[in-house]
Amino acid sequence: MKLLEDLTGVTKLNARLDAIQTKAVSGNISSMITAISAQIFPSWQVFRDVETYRIVDEISSVVNKLAQTAANLPMYAYQEDGQDLPPNNILTKILKRFSYSERLKLFSFLYLSNEAFIYKQKIDFGPNAGMIDLHILHPNFMSVVLSLEFPTRIIGYIYRDPQVNYEAKFLPEEILFIRGFNPEIDFYTRWRGVSKTTLLCRRITRLEANKANSVAQMQNGGVPGLLFDKSTEFDVEAQGQRDTRMLKHFTNPDNKGLPYNTNGDPVYVPIGSNLVDMDSSQLALIDSKGIYNAYGISGEWMNIDSTVRSDVKEMIRQVYTTAIQPYTTLVEEAFEKDPDLGGGDNITIAFDFSNVSELQQSLKDKMDGLAAAPVMIPNDILEASGADRDPDPKMNLPWIKAGYQPLDSFEDIPPVDDAL
């Protein structure tokens, strides 16, 4: 009975897990966790997402462009009061070692599957003791281990690669699991990310069918016309020989553009069939725009929209605000909550958007806004324009523009005599 209480008690289970000093759960402890929990294996959707990325160029183009744009943003850590962390701070070193290639994998999985798993490999010995290397694990090989009590929580992860027959089991604090919102009610899927390809499955199916149709018609050349013999007598053998000679003539590249000659009384009737009976290009454009809308970007940003917008800066600004910043916010919050990456130390981890010119206010707009204010501090004006602050103390005082007077400086106008 005591053992049963230990297995079902959340607090005691946590104490057992916290006492484990190894990097991965192993042996009897691993069996115990598996026995009292539910494993959420990688779903077919993850494999389908990868195949869609590999086959459908519209999806891979969007994911690549968004992931490269987000991964190009540097990550910084600083204190809540705005002071930068010292260069020798462990968190500063961790973020510096979190390379562009790893950030690219991170955002690629987030945009593709709406989930990402980061393994925090701690270095215990050597000159880099205390350092943490961040490794992005493939979601297709990850299983999430959940507790069976309420509220449900993650109590472990299992990484299985069947191709090399490798399995590793991790404690919750060893994996940083980042995912978007999943509204599904199924217990075995709502703990995983829901990808855009799942939402776009019908549109992608139609898009691929449209491609296959246009490719087939392009390869076959369509049916430009009808060739027949007006002779009243029909010779099956002669017709067969004619068809063979005609096929040999047109499949020979040396005969390109040459007319085909035959005996009898042949007649050619053009039927005016286009390569596609329906306008495939317009249909493909509609489906492509639907994909871009799902990711929060415009067709113009993906170079398919012929419409020329007058404000390109505003279009790029919307890409960052609607498609990039929501995912960088997910990563920032996950890093800040993690106890090994700044959690509990009043540390802020953020992506730096300061080099994105489309998101910065132009100097002219900034100066016009400051000039319109009725009160200004001269040193703030200098700093906003990029100049150094003046050491004169008067430059830090509020200045009121000419033409303003306090209300108590006005004298009351005497009442007009009624007799007058």
Secondary structure, 3 states (H helix, E strand, C coil): CHHHHHHHCHHHHHHHHHCCCCCECCHHHHHHHHHCEEEECCCHHHHHHHHHHHHCHHHHHHHHHHHHHHHCCCEEEEECCCCECCCCCHHHHHHHHCCHHHHHHHHHHHHHHCEEEEEEEECCCCCCCCCEEEEEECHHHEEEEEECCCCCCEEEEEEEECCCCEEEEECHHHEEEEECCCCCCCCCCCCCCCCHHHHCHHHHHHHHHHHHHHHHHHHHCCCCEEEEECCCCCCHHHHHHHHHHHHHHHCCHHHCCCCCCCCCCEEEEECCCCCCCCCHHHHHHHHHHHHHHHHCCCCCCCCCCCCCCCCHHHHHHHHHHHHHHHHHHHHHHHHHHCHHHCCCCCEEEEECCCCCHHHCCCHHHHHHHHHHCCEECHHHHHHHCCCCCCCCHHHHCCEECCCCCCHHHCCCCCCCCCCC
